[in-house]
């Protein structure tokens, strides 16, 4: 069994002094998860989101589905 490490990145839109989150989408296909963490505290625990739920979240964000929530 191969264990892959998260390859963390922030969005190119996150140029706000580091107050953002990082994601590791490289684990979506092999493990079915997308880890998310605070970019300011990189040793903090990560949130492991199911890949399908993360994809739904991105669809909502891109479609402006959270306006007024």
mmCIF file as gemmi writes it, N, C-alpha and C atoms, coordinates in Angstrom:
data_model
loop_
_atom_site.group_PDB
_atom_site.id
_atom_site.type_symbol
_atom_site.label_atom_id
_atom_site.label_alt_id
_atom_site.label_comp_id
_atom_site.label_asym_id
_atom_site.label_entity_id
_atom_site.label_seq_id
_atom_site.pdbx_PDB_ins_code
_atom_site.Cartn_x
_atom_site.Cartn_y
_atom_site.Cartn_z
_atom_site.occupancy
_atom_site.B_iso_or_equiv
_atom_site.pdbx_formal_charge
_atom_site.auth_seq_id
_atom_site.auth_asym_id
_atom_site.pdbx_PDB_model_num
ATOM 1 N N . UNK Axp A 1 ? 0.834 -1.181 0 1 0 ? 1 A 1
ATOM 2 C CA . UNK Axp A 1 ? 0 0 0 1 0 ? 1 A 1
ATOM 3 C C . UNK Axp A 1 ? 0.878 1.244 0 1 0 ? 1 A 1
ATOM 4 N N . UNK Axp A 2 ? 0.585 2.174 -0.898 1 0 ? 2 A 1
ATOM 5 C CA . UNK Axp A 2 ? 1.343 3.411 -0.993 1 0 ? 2 A 1
ATOM 6 C C . UNK Axp A 2 ? 0.623 4.506 -0.216 1 0 ? 2 A 1
ATOM 7 N N . UNK Axp A 3 ? 1.365 5.181 0.63 1 0 ? 3 A 1
ATOM 8 C CA . UNK Axp A 3 ? 0.8 6.297 1.379 1 0 ? 3 A 1
ATOM 9 C C . UNK Axp A 3 ? 1.301 7.594 0.762 1 0 ? 3 A 1
ATOM 10 N N . UNK Axp A 4 ? 0.386 8.359 0.236 1 0 ? 4 A 1
ATOM 11 C CA . UNK Axp A 4 ? 0.752 9.636 -0.351 1 0 ? 4 A 1
ATOM 12 C C . UNK Axp A 4 ? 0.639 10.733 0.698 1 0 ? 4 A 1
ATOM 13 N N . UNK Axp A 5 ? 1.525 11.707 0.596 1 0 ? 5 A 1
ATOM 14 C CA . UNK Axp A 5 ? 1.473 12.865 1.476 1 0 ? 5 A 1
ATOM 15 C C . UNK Axp A 5 ? 0.672 13.968 0.81 1 0 ? 5 A 1
ATOM 16 N N . UNK Axp A 6 ? -0.029 14.768 1.605 1 0 ? 6 A 1
ATOM 17 C CA . UNK Axp A 6 ? -0.758 15.888 1.02 1 0 ? 6 A 1
ATOM 18 C C . UNK Axp A 6 ? 0.189 16.884 0.357 1 0 ? 6 A 1
ATOM 19 N N . UNK Axp A 7 ? -0.189 17.349 -0.816 1 0 ? 7 A 1
ATOM 20 C CA . UNK Axp A 7 ? 0.555 18.41 -1.503 1 0 ? 7 A 1
ATOM 21 C C . UNK Axp A 7 ? -0.291 19.669 -1.372 1 0 ? 7 A 1
ATOM 22 N N . UNK Axp A 8 ? 0.024 20.477 -0.371 1 0 ? 8 A 1
ATOM 23 C CA . UNK Axp A 8 ? -0.789 21.623 0.007 1 0 ? 8 A 1
ATOM 24 C C . UNK Axp A 8 ? -0.633 22.782 -0.971 1 0 ? 8 A 1
ATOM 25 N N . UNK Axp A 9 ? -1.753 23.484 -1.203 1 0 ? 9 A 1
ATOM 26 C CA . UNK Axp A 9 ? -1.7 24.72 -1.988 1 0 ? 9 A 1
ATOM 27 C C . UNK Axp A 9 ? -2.846 25.628 -1.576 1 0 ? 9 A 1
ATOM 28 N N . UNK Axp A 10 ? -2.668 26.908 -1.861 1 0 ? 10 A 1
ATOM 29 C CA . UNK Axp A 10 ? -3.722 27.897 -1.645 1 0 ? 10 A 1
ATOM 30 C C . UNK Axp A 10 ? -4.186 28.397 -3.005 1 0 ? 10 A 1
ATOM 31 N N . UNK Axp A 11 ? -5.354 28.931 -3.04 1 0 ? 11 A 1
ATOM 32 C CA . UNK Axp A 11 ? -5.904 29.476 -4.278 1 0 ? 11 A 1
ATOM 33 C C . UNK Axp A 11 ? -5.078 30.661 -4.746 1 0 ? 11 A 1
ATOM 34 N N . UNK Axp A 12 ? -5.007 30.842 -6.049 1 0 ? 12 A 1
ATOM 35 C CA . UNK Axp A 12 ? -4.308 32.014 -6.588 1 0 ? 12 A 1
ATOM 36 C C . UNK Axp A 12 ? -5.053 33.299 -6.234 1 0 ? 12 A 1
ATOM 37 N N . UNK Axp A 13 ? -6.303 33.194 -5.805 1 0 ? 13 A 1
ATOM 38 C CA . UNK Axp A 13 ? -7.094 34.351 -5.377 1 0 ? 13 A 1
ATOM 39 C C . UNK Axp A 13 ? -6.815 34.711 -3.919 1 0 ? 13 A 1
ATOM 40 N N . UNK Axp A 14 ? -6.039 33.92 -3.215 1 0 ? 14 A 1
ATOM 41 C CA . UNK Axp A 14 ? -5.791 34.125 -1.788 1 0 ? 14 A 1
ATOM 42 C C . UNK Axp A 14 ? -4.519 34.92 -1.542 1 0 ? 14 A 1
ATOM 43 N N . UNK Axp A 15 ? -4.47 36.112 -2.016 1 0 ? 15 A 1
ATOM 44 C CA . UNK Axp A 15 ? -3.305 36.973 -1.807 1 0 ? 15 A 1
ATOM 45 C C . UNK Axp A 15 ? -3.652 38.027 -0.766 1 0 ? 15 A 1
ATOM 46 N N . UNK Axp A 16 ? -4.064 37.561 0.428 1 0 ? 16 A 1
ATOM 47 C CA . UNK Axp A 16 ? -4.533 38.479 1.459 1 0 ? 16 A 1
ATOM 48 C C . UNK Axp A 16 ? -3.696 38.407 2.732 1 0 ? 16 A 1
ATOM 49 N N . UNK Axp A 17 ? -2.422 38.187 2.615 1 0 ? 17 A 1
ATOM 50 C CA . UNK Axp A 17 ? -1.568 38.147 3.783 1 0 ? 17 A 1
ATOM 51 C C . UNK Axp A 17 ? -1.551 36.822 4.509 1 0 ? 17 A 1
ATOM 52 N N . UNK Axp A 18 ? -2.022 35.771 3.888 1 0 ? 18 A 1
ATOM 53 C CA . UNK Axp A 18 ? -1.936 34.449 4.476 1 0 ? 18 A 1
ATOM 54 C C . UNK Axp A 18 ? -3.132 34.017 5.302 1 0 ? 18 A 1
ATOM 55 N N . UNK Axp A 19 ? -4.168 34.823 5.372 1 0 ? 19 A 1
ATOM 56 C CA . UNK Axp A 19 ? -5.356 34.467 6.155 1 0 ? 19 A 1
ATOM 57 C C . UNK Axp A 19 ? -6.311 33.645 5.301 1 0 ? 19 A 1
ATOM 58 N N . UNK Axp A 20 ? -5.925 32.422 5.023 1 0 ? 20 A 1
ATOM 59 C CA . UNK Axp A 20 ? -6.747 31.59 4.151 1 0 ? 20 A 1
ATOM 60 C C . UNK Axp A 20 ? -6.557 30.122 4.524 1 0 ? 20 A 1
ATOM 61 N N . UNK Axp A 21 ? -7.125 29.256 3.737 1 0 ? 21 A 1
ATOM 62 C CA . UNK Axp A 21 ? -6.978 27.826 3.959 1 0 ? 21 A 1
ATOM 63 C C . UNK Axp A 21 ? -6.148 27.214 2.837 1 0 ? 21 A 1
ATOM 64 N N . UNK Axp A 22 ? -5.601 26.06 3.114 1 0 ? 22 A 1
ATOM 65 C CA . UNK Axp A 22 ? -4.866 25.284 2.116 1 0 ? 22 A 1
ATOM 66 C C . UNK Axp A 22 ? -5.61 23.976 1.912 1 0 ? 22 A 1
ATOM 67 N N . UNK Axp A 23 ? -5.557 23.456 0.701 1 0 ? 23 A 1
ATOM 68 C CA . UNK Axp A 23 ? -6.167 22.166 0.39 1 0 ? 23 A 1
ATOM 69 C C . UNK Axp A 23 ? -5.14 21.276 -0.283 1 0 ? 23 A 1
ATOM 70 N N . UNK Axp A 24 ? -5.384 19.974 -0.236 1 0 ? 24 A 1
ATOM 71 C CA . UNK Axp A 24 ? -4.51 19.002 -0.882 1 0 ? 24 A 1
ATOM 72 C C . UNK Axp A 24 ? -5.375 18.1 -1.758 1 0 ? 24 A 1
ATOM 73 N N . UNK Axp A 25 ? -5.61 18.525 -2.978 1 0 ? 25 A 1
ATOM 74 C CA . UNK Axp A 25 ? -6.497 17.776 -3.868 1 0 ? 25 A 1
ATOM 75 C C . UNK Axp A 25 ? -5.849 16.519 -4.443 1 0 ? 25 A 1
ATOM 76 N N . UNK Axp A 26 ? -4.553 16.352 -4.24 1 0 ? 26 A 1
ATOM 77 C CA . UNK Axp A 26 ? -3.879 15.171 -4.789 1 0 ? 26 A 1
ATOM 78 C C . UNK Axp A 26 ? -4.339 13.866 -4.133 1 0 ? 26 A 1
ATOM 79 N N . UNK Axp A 27 ? -5.042 13.952 -3.017 1 0 ? 27 A 1
ATOM 80 C CA . UNK Axp A 27 ? -5.517 12.746 -2.331 1 0 ? 27 A 1
ATOM 81 C C . UNK Axp A 27 ? -6.955 12.398 -2.689 1 0 ? 27 A 1
ATOM 82 N N . UNK Axp A 28 ? -7.602 13.212 -3.532 1 0 ? 28 A 1
ATOM 83 C CA . UNK Axp A 28 ? -9.01 12.975 -3.884 1 0 ? 28 A 1
ATOM 84 C C . UNK Axp A 28 ? -9.192 11.64 -4.592 1 0 ? 28 A 1
ATOM 85 N N . UNK Axp A 29 ? -8.407 11.374 -5.614 1 0 ? 29 A 1
ATOM 86 C CA . UNK Axp A 29 ? -8.578 10.123 -6.37 1 0 ? 29 A 1
ATOM 87 C C . UNK Axp A 29 ? -8.09 8.891 -5.595 1 0 ? 29 A 1
ATOM 88 N N . UNK Axp A 30 ? -6.857 8.897 -5.065 1 0 ? 30 A 1
ATOM 89 C CA . UNK Axp A 30 ? -6.385 7.659 -4.431 1 0 ? 30 A 1
ATOM 90 C C . UNK Axp A 30 ? -7.022 7.344 -3.078 1 0 ? 30 A 1
ATOM 91 N N . UNK Axp A 31 ? -7.436 8.37 -2.323 1 0 ? 31 A 1
ATOM 92 C CA . UNK Axp A 31 ? -7.965 8.121 -0.98 1 0 ? 31 A 1
ATOM 93 C C . UNK Axp A 31 ? -9.408 8.58 -0.79 1 0 ? 31 A 1
ATOM 94 N N . UNK Axp A 32 ? -9.952 9.336 -1.744 1 0 ? 32 A 1
ATOM 95 C CA . UNK Axp A 32 ? -11.331 9.787 -1.641 1 0 ? 32 A 1
ATOM 96 C C . UNK Axp A 32 ? -11.558 10.917 -0.665 1 0 ? 32 A 1
ATOM 97 N N . UNK Axp A 33 ? -10.484 11.64 -0.32 1 0 ? 33 A 1
ATOM 98 C CA . UNK Axp A 33 ? -10.597 12.756 0.627 1 0 ? 33 A 1
ATOM 99 C C . UNK Axp A 33 ? -9.882 13.983 0.08 1 0 ? 33 A 1
ATOM 100 N N . UNK Axp A 34 ? -10.266 15.145 0.612 1 0 ? 34 A 1
ATOM 101 C CA . UNK Axp A 34 ? -9.553 16.398 0.336 1 0 ? 34 A 1
ATOM 102 C C . UNK Axp A 34 ? -9.249 17.026 1.689 1 0 ? 34 A 1
ATOM 103 N N . UNK Axp A 35 ? -7.998 16.946 2.138 1 0 ? 35 A 1
ATOM 104 C CA . UNK Axp A 35 ? -7.637 17.589 3.401 1 0 ? 35 A 1
ATOM 105 C C . UNK Axp A 35 ? -7.651 19.117 3.26 1 0 ? 35 A 1
ATOM 106 N N . UNK Axp A 36 ? -8.084 19.782 4.333 1 0 ? 36 A 1
ATOM 107 C CA . UNK Axp A 36 ? -8.132 21.24 4.393 1 0 ? 36 A 1
ATOM 108 C C . UNK Axp A 36 ? -7.494 21.646 5.716 1 0 ? 36 A 1
ATOM 109 N N . UNK Axp A 37 ? -6.67 22.724 5.7 1 0 ? 37 A 1
ATOM 110 C CA . UNK Axp A 37 ? -6.051 23.197 6.939 1 0 ? 37 A 1
ATOM 111 C C . UNK Axp A 37 ? -5.909 24.712 6.922 1 0 ? 37 A 1
ATOM 112 N N . UNK Axp A 38 ? -5.659 25.278 8.077 1 0 ? 38 A 1
ATOM 113 C CA . UNK Axp A 38 ? -5.419 26.707 8.246 1 0 ? 38 A 1
ATOM 114 C C . UNK Axp A 38 ? -4.019 27.032 7.741 1 0 ? 38 A 1
ATOM 115 N N . UNK Axp A 39 ? -3.901 27.985 6.843 1 0 ? 39 A 1
ATOM 116 C CA . UNK Axp A 39 ? -2.596 28.312 6.277 1 0 ? 39 A 1
ATOM 117 C C . UNK Axp A 39 ? -1.682 29.004 7.284 1 0 ? 39 A 1
ATOM 118 N N . UNK Axp A 40 ? -2.25 29.587 8.337 1 0 ? 40 A 1
ATOM 119 C CA . UNK Axp A 40 ? -1.436 30.29 9.323 1 0 ? 40 A 1
ATOM 120 C C . UNK Axp A 40 ? -0.844 29.347 10.369 1 0 ? 40 A 1
ATOM 121 N N . UNK Axp A 41 ? -1.46 28.181 10.555 1 0 ? 41 A 1
ATOM 122 C CA . UNK Axp A 41 ? -1.016 27.223 11.579 1 0 ? 41 A 1
ATOM 123 C C . UNK Axp A 41 ? -0.859 25.875 10.894 1 0 ? 41 A 1
ATOM 124 N N . UNK Axp A 42 ? 0.22 25.707 10.206 1 0 ? 42 A 1
ATOM 125 C CA . UNK Axp A 42 ? 0.393 24.519 9.366 1 0 ? 42 A 1
ATOM 126 C C . UNK Axp A 42 ? 0.544 23.217 10.135 1 0 ? 42 A 1
ATOM 127 N N . UNK Axp A 43 ? 0.836 23.285 11.405 1 0 ? 43 A 1
ATOM 128 C CA . UNK Axp A 43 ? 0.921 22.065 12.212 1 0 ? 43 A 1
ATOM 129 C C . UNK Axp A 43 ? -0.403 21.747 12.888 1 0 ? 43 A 1
ATOM 130 N N . UNK Axp A 44 ? -1.42 22.554 12.605 1 0 ? 44 A 1
ATOM 131 C CA . UNK Axp A 44 ? -2.734 22.318 13.197 1 0 ? 44 A 1
ATOM 132 C C . UNK Axp A 44 ? -3.382 21.09 12.565 1 0 ? 44 A 1
ATOM 133 N N . UNK Axp A 45 ? -4.405 20.563 13.218 1 0 ? 45 A 1
ATOM 134 C CA . UNK Axp A 45 ? -5.111 19.422 12.624 1 0 ? 45 A 1
ATOM 135 C C . UNK Axp A 45 ? -5.73 19.794 11.281 1 0 ? 45 A 1
ATOM 136 N N . UNK Axp A 46 ? -5.871 18.829 10.439 1 0 ? 46 A 1
ATOM 137 C CA . UNK Axp A 46 ? -6.5 19.059 9.145 1 0 ? 46 A 1
ATOM 138 C C . UNK Axp A 46 ? -7.907 18.476 9.163 1 0 ? 46 A 1
ATOM 139 N N . UNK Axp A 47 ? -8.764 19.083 8.388 1 0 ? 47 A 1
ATOM 140 C CA . UNK Axp A 47 ? -10.124 18.597 8.208 1 0 ? 47 A 1
ATOM 141 C C . UNK Axp A 47 ? -10.116 17.737 6.96 1 0 ? 47 A 1
ATOM 142 N N . UNK Axp A 48 ? -10.559 16.497 7.057 1 0 ? 48 A 1
ATOM 143 C CA . UNK Axp A 48 ? -10.577 15.584 5.905 1 0 ? 48 A 1
ATOM 144 C C . UNK Axp A 48 ? -11.999 15.486 5.368 1 0 ? 48 A 1
ATOM 145 N N . UNK Axp A 49 ? -12.213 16.116 4.229 1 0 ? 49 A 1
ATOM 146 C CA . UNK Axp A 49 ? -13.539 16.201 3.621 1 0 ? 49 A 1
ATOM 147 C C . UNK Axp A 49 ? -13.655 15.131 2.536 1 0 ? 49 A 1
ATOM 148 N N . UNK Axp A 50 ? -14.773 14.396 2.488 1 0 ? 50 A 1
ATOM 149 C CA . UNK Axp A 50 ? -14.953 13.452 1.381 1 0 ? 50 A 1
ATOM 150 C C . UNK Axp A 50 ? -14.865 14.204 0.043 1 0 ? 50 A 1
ATOM 151 N N . UNK Axp A 51 ? -14.193 13.587 -0.925 1 0 ? 51 A 1
ATOM 152 C CA . UNK Axp A 51 ? -13.959 14.246 -2.219 1 0 ? 51 A 1
ATOM 153 C C . UNK Axp A 51 ? -15.257 14.683 -2.887 1 0 ? 51 A 1
ATOM 154 N N . UNK Axp A 52 ? -16.305 13.879 -2.813 1 0 ? 52 A 1
ATOM 155 C CA . UNK Axp A 52 ? -17.583 14.242 -3.426 1 0 ? 52 A 1
ATOM 156 C C . UNK Axp A 52 ? -18.197 15.461 -2.751 1 0 ? 52 A 1
ATOM 157 N N . UNK Axp A 53 ? -18.082 15.55 -1.442 1 0 ? 53 A 1
ATOM 158 C CA . UNK Axp A 53 ? -18.607 16.711 -0.716 1 0 ? 53 A 1
ATOM 159 C C . UNK Axp A 53 ? -17.82 17.966 -1.068 1 0 ? 53 A 1
ATOM 160 N N . UNK Axp A 54 ? -16.51 17.843 -1.195 1 0 ? 54 A 1
ATOM 161 C CA . UNK Axp A 54 ? -15.686 18.991 -1.569 1 0 ? 54 A 1
ATOM 162 C C . UNK Axp A 54 ? -16.036 19.458 -2.978 1 0 ? 54 A 1
ATOM 163 N N . UNK Axp A 55 ? -16.258 18.519 -3.89 1 0 ? 55 A 1
ATOM 164 C CA . UNK Axp A 55 ? -16.646 18.878 -5.261 1 0 ? 55 A 1
ATOM 165 C C . UNK Axp A 55 ? -17.989 19.606 -5.26 1 0 ? 55 A 1
ATOM 166 N N . UNK Axp A 56 ? -18.939 19.16 -4.441 1 0 ? 56 A 1
ATOM 167 C CA . UNK Axp A 56 ? -20.231 19.838 -4.332 1 0 ? 56 A 1
ATOM 168 C C . UNK Axp A 56 ? -20.071 21.241 -3.768 1 0 ? 56 A 1
ATOM 169 N N . UNK Axp A 57 ? -19.208 21.381 -2.786 1 0 ? 57 A 1
ATOM 170 C CA . UNK Axp A 57 ? -18.923 22.695 -2.207 1 0 ? 57 A 1
ATOM 171 C C . UNK Axp A 57 ? -18.371 23.643 -3.27 1 0 ? 57 A 1
ATOM 172 N N . UNK Axp A 58 ? -17.399 23.18 -4.048 1 0 ? 58 A 1
ATOM 173 C CA . UNK Axp A 58 ? -16.822 24.021 -5.107 1 0 ? 58 A 1
ATOM 174 C C . UNK Axp A 58 ? -17.865 24.399 -6.149 1 0 ? 58 A 1
ATOM 175 N N . UNK Axp A 59 ? -18.733 23.475 -6.5 1 0 ? 59 A 1
ATOM 176 C CA . UNK Axp A 59 ? -19.805 23.772 -7.45 1 0 ? 59 A 1
ATOM 177 C C . UNK Axp A 59 ? -20.697 24.886 -6.91 1 0 ? 59 A 1
ATOM 178 N N . UNK Axp A 60 ? -21.027 24.818 -5.627 1 0 ? 60 A 1
ATOM 179 C CA . UNK Axp A 60 ? -21.837 25.857 -5.002 1 0 ? 60 A 1
ATOM 180 C C . UNK Axp A 60 ? -21.145 27.205 -4.982 1 0 ? 60 A 1
ATOM 181 N N . UNK Axp A 61 ? -19.856 27.211 -4.67 1 0 ? 61 A 1
ATOM 182 C CA . UNK Axp A 61 ? -19.098 28.462 -4.644 1 0 ? 61 A 1
ATOM 183 C C . UNK Axp A 61 ? -19.02 29.067 -6.039 1 0 ? 61 A 1
ATOM 184 N N . UNK Axp A 62 ? -18.696 28.256 -7.017 1 0 ? 62 A 1
ATOM 185 C CA . UNK Axp A 62 ? -18.562 28.748 -8.391 1 0 ? 62 A 1
ATOM 186 C C . UNK Axp A 62 ? -19.902 29.229 -8.943 1 0 ? 62 A 1
ATOM 187 N N . UNK Axp A 63 ? -20.982 28.615 -8.521 1 0 ? 63 A 1
ATOM 188 C CA . UNK Axp A 63 ? -22.31 28.987 -9.007 1 0 ? 63 A 1
ATOM 189 C C . UNK Axp A 63 ? -22.955 30.076 -8.157 1 0 ? 63 A 1
ATOM 190 N N . UNK Axp A 64 ? -22.178 30.641 -7.201 1 0 ? 64 A 1
ATOM 191 C CA . UNK Axp A 64 ? -22.679 31.7 -6.341 1 0 ? 64 A 1
ATOM 192 C C . UNK Axp A 64 ? -23.847 31.216 -5.49 1 0 ? 64 A 1
ATOM 193 N N . UNK Axp A 65 ? -23.832 29.94 -5.167 1 0 ? 65 A 1
ATOM 194 C CA . UNK Axp A 65 ? -24.931 29.316 -4.437 1 0 ? 65 A 1
ATOM 195 C C . UNK Axp A 65 ? -24.995 29.642 -2.962 1 0 ? 65 A 1
ATOM 196 N N . UNK Axp A 66 ? -24.01 30.336 -2.418 1 0 ? 66 A 1
ATOM 197 C CA . UNK Axp A 66 ? -23.998 30.627 -0.989 1 0 ? 66 A 1
ATOM 198 C C . UNK Axp A 66 ? -24.287 32.088 -0.685 1 0 ? 66 A 1
ATOM 199 N N . UNK Axp A 67 ? -24.637 32.854 -1.693 1 0 ? 67 A 1
ATOM 200 C CA . UNK Axp A 67 ? -24.941 34.267 -1.472 1 0 ? 67 A 1
ATOM 201 C C . UNK Axp A 67 ? -26.21 34.369 -0.62 1 0 ? 67 A 1
ATOM 202 N N . UNK Axp A 68 ? -26.116 35.179 0.414 1 0 ? 68 A 1
ATOM 203 C CA . UNK Axp A 68 ? -27.269 35.399 1.277 1 0 ? 68 A 1
ATOM 204 C C . UNK Axp A 68 ? -27.442 34.343 2.348 1 0 ? 68 A 1
ATOM 205 N N . UNK Axp A 69 ? -26.47 33.437 2.483 1 0 ? 69 A 1
ATOM 206 C CA . UNK Axp A 69 ? -26.575 32.39 3.498 1 0 ? 69 A 1
ATOM 207 C C . UNK Axp A 69 ? -26.003 32.903 4.794 1 0 ? 69 A 1
